[in-house]
Amino acid sequence: MSEYYSALKVYQASLEINKLNIDSLFGIGEIMIRSEQYDLGKEYLQQVVAVYPDHQDAIELLNSLEEV
């Protein structure tokens, strides 16, 4: 988990500047999923898709969560 800590802090700082930063929303969502925090990861990924409906990586990750 410590390998994700630095990235998570950068993503969070970026969201303080721009709450709709797709890369940061997706990055946090991916980190949460890798950390097995599926519900939180799903929330972030859903925000990505709400802003950018064609974001294939977010869509694929959300679809993979249906299997968990």
Residue pairs with C-beta under 8 A, 6 or more apart in sequence:
1 35
4 31
4 34
4 35
7 27
7 31
8 27
8 28
8 31
10 24
11 23
11 24
11 25
11 27
11 28
11 31
12 24
12 28
14 21
14 23
14 24
15 21
15 24
15 25
15 28
18 24
20 51
22 48
22 51
22 52
22 55
25 44
25 45
25 47
25 48
25 51
26 44
26 45
26 48
26 55
26 57
26 58
28 41
28 44
29 41
29 42
29 43
29 44
29 45
29 47
29 48
29 58
29 61
30 41
30 61
31 41
32 38
32 40
32 41
32 44
33 41
33 42
33 45
33 61
33 65
35 41
38 65
38 68
41 61
41 65
42 62
42 65
45 58
45 61
45 62
45 65
46 62
48 55
48 58
49 55
49 58
49 59
49 62
52 58
